[in-house]
Each structure stands twice: as structure tokens, then as C-alpha cells.
Amino acid sequence: MDPDVSKFIGEIWQYKPIIIVLAVGCLIIFSLSVIDTHRHRKKEHKKRHRSRHDH
């Protein structure tokens, strides 16, 4: 990581750690929702694909 960026994050962590905690939490929730949506679409696609070939 860039030394300036790590210094900046260090300063934020020293004064306002809640900002970093919230930012990381939001990133985790966002990535989990994207993964979950992708898995759900894949499952729905397989279900539709199977039902089409059953007839």
C-alpha cells in the first residue's frame, strides 16, 4: 500500500475509528449481497432451464 494512504488511514483510525469500521462493514455487506444475488440468479436460471426440458 502507498505510504501516504497508510498514514492517512492511521490518522483516521487515531481520531475517528468508527469511520473505518463503518466503511469496512459497508464494503463487506455490499460484497456479500452481490455474491448472494449472483448465486440466486444462477439457481433461478438452472431451475428455469430444467423445467423447460422436462416437457
C-alpha positions as CSV (number, residue, x, y, z in Angstrom):
1,M,0.0,0.0,0.0
2,D,1.1,3.6,-0.7
3,P,2.8,5.1,2.5
4,D,0.6,8.2,2.2
5,V,-2.5,6.1,2.2
6,S,-1.5,4.1,5.2
7,K,-0.5,7.3,7.0
8,F,-3.9,8.8,6.2
9,I,-5.7,5.7,7.4
10,G,-3.6,5.7,10.5
11,E,-4.6,9.3,11.3
12,I,-8.3,8.5,10.7
13,W,-8.0,5.4,12.9
14,Q,-6.5,7.5,15.7
15,Y,-9.2,10.1,15.7
16,K,-12.3,8.5,14.2
17,P,-12.1,4.7,14.1
18,I,-15.9,4.4,13.7
19,I,-15.5,5.8,10.1
20,I,-13.2,2.9,9.1
21,V,-15.3,0.3,10.9
22,L,-18.4,1.6,9.1
23,A,-16.7,1.8,5.7
24,V,-15.3,-1.8,6.0
25,G,-18.7,-3.0,7.2
26,C,-20.5,-1.4,4.3
27,L,-18.0,-3.0,1.9
28,I,-18.5,-6.4,3.4
29,I,-22.3,-6.1,3.3
30,F,-22.2,-4.9,-0.3
31,S,-19.9,-7.7,-1.5
32,L,-22.0,-10.3,0.3
33,S,-25.2,-9.0,-1.2
34,V,-23.6,-9.0,-4.7
35,I,-22.4,-12.6,-4.2
36,D,-25.8,-13.7,-2.9
37,T,-27.7,-12.1,-5.8
38,H,-25.4,-13.8,-8.2
39,R,-25.9,-17.2,-6.6
40,H,-29.7,-16.7,-6.5
41,R,-29.8,-15.7,-10.2
42,K,-27.7,-18.8,-11.1
43,K,-30.1,-21.0,-9.1
44,E,-33.2,-19.5,-10.8
45,H,-31.6,-19.9,-14.2
46,K,-30.9,-23.6,-13.6
47,K,-34.5,-24.1,-12.3
48,R,-36.0,-22.5,-15.4
49,H,-33.6,-24.4,-17.7
50,R,-34.6,-27.7,-16.1
51,S,-38.3,-27.0,-16.2
52,R,-38.1,-26.1,-19.9
53,H,-36.6,-29.5,-20.7
54,D,-39.0,-31.5,-18.6
55,H,-41.9,-31.0,-21.0
